[in-house]
Amino acid sequence: MTSSHPTWSPDPQELARHRKRLRGRRRKLLLRLASRLPSAPFRALPDFLDLPPIEVHVPKRTHEGVKIDPMAPEVRERLVEHFRPHNERLEAFLGRDLNWDC
């Protein structure tokens, strides 16, 4: 019995290129999610996406030995006033005091 539908036989090289593109996209997605997920679910993602394990190295931020000049009071006041409505809105949304203008 013959079928009226043409048979499609995928080109192995084209399939390999397609898989490589998808793997690259999944890897980019995984790295993008790395900054948004807690570490435990993130460690499970490579297995779920069928990718090799990925280690994300976050540089340690340290200010040891760095002298930072204090902020000028007038600059601080301008910043407090500028961000006041945004911070008040965030406090209302979270339902707690953030002590942001101390």
N, C-alpha and C positions, 0 to 999 in steps of 0.2 A: 504494500500500500504506500502510495506516495502522498506527500503533503503539498498543499498549494502554497504554503509559506516557504520562503527561501530559508535555507539553513544558514546560521551565522556561526562562523568559527573564529573566535577571537585570536588576534595576533598575539603570541606570547610576549613579544617585545613591547607592544602597546599596553598590554595588561601590566607589565612590570613598571612601565613609565607612569601609568595611572596609579598604581599602588604606591609608588614613590612620592607622587604629588600628594596623595591623601595622607601618607605618613608625615610628610612635611607640614601639612596643614594641622594635623592632630598635634604635632610637636609644638607648633606655634601657639595653638589653643592652650595646650598644657602649660606652657611657660607663662602665658597671659594669666591663667588661673592661679598660678603659683603665688602671686602676690595677694590674692583675694581669699584663699582658703586656709583654714587651720592645717597644720602639718600632717595630722593623721589621715584625713580624707585625701589630701594631696598625694601622699605616698601610695595610695591605692589606685590613683588615676592611670599611671602607666600600664598596669596590668589590665585595667578595664579597657583602655584604648589600644591594647596589644602593641605597646611600645616598650623599648628597653628602659630600664630605670634611669631616672634623671635626678641629678643632684643639683640643687640650686644653692649657690654660695652667696650669702648676703654679707657684704663687707661689714665688719664691726665698726660702728661709729664711735669714735672716741675723741675727746677734746683734751686729752692729757698733754700738758705742756703748751696749750694754746691759750693765749690771753685774749679775752674778749672784752672790749670796752663796754661799759654800761650804756644802755639806750638813753638818749636825751629825753628828759621828762616831757617836753613838748611833742616829740615824735610818738612817744608812748600814748599820750593823751589823744593825739590824732588817730592813731590806730584803734584805740579802745572805742572812740566815737564812731569810727568808720564801720567796725565790725559789731557794734552793739545790737542793731536790729537782727542780724544774722544769728548771733549767739543767743539772744533772747528767744528767737524762734526755735533754735535747737533745744534750748532748755525746756521750752513748753512741749516740744515734741517728745523729748525723753522723759519729761515729768520729774526732773531733778535739777538741782542747782549745780552748775559746773564751776563756780568760783572763777570765772574767766577774767573778771576785771579787778582782781585783788592787787 
